[in-house]
Amino acid sequence: MGARKGDSDRRIGRRALLIGGAAAAVGTGVLARDELARLYWRLPGVRRKRVKGAVDYTGARWVAASEANFRWADRPDDFGIDMVVVHVTQGDLASAVKAFEDPGHKAAAHYIVGKDGHVTQMIRELDVAYHAGNRAYNERSVGIEHEGFVDRPQDFTDAMYAASALLTAAICRRYDIPVDREHIIGHVEVPGTDHTDPGEHWDWDRYLRLVQEAQKKAQTVSS
């Protein structure tokens, strides 16, 4: 059954109203083209076209999280991205993937990095993942889970550190995020959270050094 004409007319009306109101607010009759695009994507029910199975990070495998565990968005146009949040799964990779596929879980991160260094992406970076337990932090960040347990330092392998650092460096380049502890944080540092990950065994000095080295190497290659 096709869409009713009335539904289509109401949708166009909301779009015209939103754009018209914004034009009046800025005091001009013409909005910049990119501003019009941002307004359009923020309309209820409008979703940017996606390529099924596409990943934001080359080499990652795609496994889709349940739509109940994230919110469709158009970042960074509607929400700027200026932070990476580091998590630990408190379980193995398979159980984390299963949890993020479960609509009843009500949480998921954008990426999971395995002990072997393989990266799984489950939510596109342009969408808001429910990973931090804080709406504002969810909207402004990319969440990266790491396979293992916070009380088992042996779970944080060399391969995991190296792969995660390359991933974080790529995210920081994409959104011009500074590589420092103000912008790359642990879940425990999110206001209002009751989580402790990545825990005391996560080597922040090593991790930031690896991210910085990956940044420098990428800059050298591109120059």
Secondary structure, 3 states (H helix, E strand, C coil): CCCCHHHHHHHHHHHHHHHHHHHHHHCCCCCCHHHHHHHHHCCCCCCCCCCCCCCCCCCCEECCCCHHHEECCCCCCCCCCCEEEECCCCECHHHHHHHHHCCCCCCCCCEEECCCCCEEECCCCCCEECCCCCHHHHHHEEEEEECECCCCHHHCCHHHHHHHHHHHHHHHHHHCCCCCCCCEEEHHHCCCCCCCCCCCCCCHHHHHHHHHHHHHHHHHHHC
